[in-house]
Amino acid sequence: MPRLNDRWALVTGAGRGFGRSIAVGLAREGCNVAVHYNTSALGAEAVMEEISAEGREAFAVQADVTRWEEIRRLADEVFAKVPRLDILVNNVGDVAPEQMSWRDVTEDLIDRVLAVDVKGTMLMTHEVGSRMLEQGGGTIVNVCSNVVVTGSPRAPQYAASKYGVLGLTKSYAGAFAPRVRVNALGPGFIETESTVNREDWRSGRREDVLAKTPLGRIPGPDELVGVVVFLASDESSHMTGNFVLCDGGFSMVGA
Ligand SMILES: NC(=O)c1ccc[n+]([C@@H]2O[C@H](COP(=O)([O-])OP(=O)(O)OC[C@H]3O[C@@H](n4cnc5c(N)ncnc54)[C@H](OP(=O)(O)O)[C@@H]3O)[C@@H](O)[C@H]2O)c1
């Protein structure tokens, strides 16, 4: 029996990468999906086809999540189209993939990463969560990272931004309780297209991460979808403001 039968989910950044796997994975659990994208319009179309092939409904919505008025418009558009929005997955994030060292940081990179990860996730949670409260309930899953445990010597602003995501997860979990639950998951490295194309990934970082990962592999995005489904479903009904780490043991002390 699919766990999310006939529910509606909004997945941000669903035109590629982890978001794409999450959107299709939720559809496999019975969900209809609003597929958000910013620039990946073709990817969003492909995802909608995959969702239709699962026998579920889908439509696409475009927005730049660094702009509050675009998020308001996105939220209005989605709530006008669905009978009720049960699930929001805030997957959009910016890992500053072009940055190889803390020495390469620029003011633009700091502003961009904080605007996408912190401001974007906060305003999506704010606008969609307040509409969920009005409808009587819902659940929000924020994609964080294991950098909240390990830090990121490569891109400190990325680690700071994911700490920000954790902070706003806990804050809105308290503000929206008990009707809307807000939780976060913290993946370690996932081999999405943007990870495998990173310069450091192709020149030794992959082997280094693999050697430090007790489970001995680096997952593709599909392998982590189950944690999102769990946090989005009633199986996690006693969880809010909580954080689930899923990094193959990478951040275990002594690993
Ligand atoms: N990959 C990893 O190893 C890893 C590990 C831990 C956590 N994470 C987190 O997992 C999430 C997804 O990672 P990923 O590897 O799939 O990332 P990705 O391939 O780099 O994709 C980034 C996504 O964010 C969207 N996006 C970026 N800026 C945006 C903006 N201003 N407005 C709206 N959307 C915007 C992109 O949309 P468009 O393409 O439509 O522009 C895209 O869907 C992120 O939150 C990341 O921090 C990833």
The ligand as a Gaussian input file, in Angstrom:
#p B3LYP/6-31G(d) Opt

LIG

0 1
 N       24.890000      16.490000      -3.674000
 C       25.380000      16.337000      -2.451000
 O       26.442000      15.716000      -2.256000
 C       24.632000      16.886000      -1.262000
 C       25.022000      16.515000       0.040000
 C       24.324000      17.026000       1.128000
 C       23.260000      17.883000       0.930000
 N       22.922000      18.234000      -0.350000
 C       21.803000      19.149000      -0.515000
 O       20.831000      18.500000      -1.336000
 C       20.143000      19.472000      -2.111000
 C       20.204000      19.107000      -3.572000
 O       21.540000      18.871000      -3.958000
 P       21.908000      18.563000      -5.493000
 O       23.261000      17.951000      -5.496000
 O       20.779000      17.876000      -6.161000
 O       22.048000      20.069000      -6.020000
 P       22.168000      20.608000      -7.514000
 O       22.257000      19.481000      -8.491000
 O       23.267000      21.607000      -7.495000
 O       20.774000      21.330000      -7.743000
 C       20.493000      22.548000      -7.142000
 C       19.010000      22.776000      -7.229000
 O       18.709000      24.017000      -6.593000
 C       17.939000      24.817000      -7.492000
 N       18.281000      26.226000      -7.286000
 C       19.505000      26.787000      -7.145000
 N       19.409000      28.119000      -6.988000
 C       18.073000      28.407000      -7.028000
 C       17.324000      29.612000      -6.919000
 N       17.913000      30.806000      -6.739000
 N       15.970000      29.526000      -6.989000
 C       15.344000      28.344000      -7.182000
 N       16.009000      27.168000      -7.290000
 C       17.359000      27.203000      -7.216000
 C       18.301000      24.355000      -8.905000
 O       17.210000      24.645000      -9.762000
 P       17.358000      24.833000     -11.362000
 O       18.279000      23.746000     -11.851000
 O       15.960000      24.700000     -11.848000
 O       17.910000      26.209000     -11.580000
 C       18.533000      22.854000      -8.666000
 O       17.319000      22.142000      -8.758000
 C       20.792000      20.815000      -1.770000
 O       20.059000      21.452000      -0.745000
 C       22.159000      20.419000      -1.253000
 O       22.713000      21.394000      -0.408000
 C       23.570000      17.754000      -1.444000

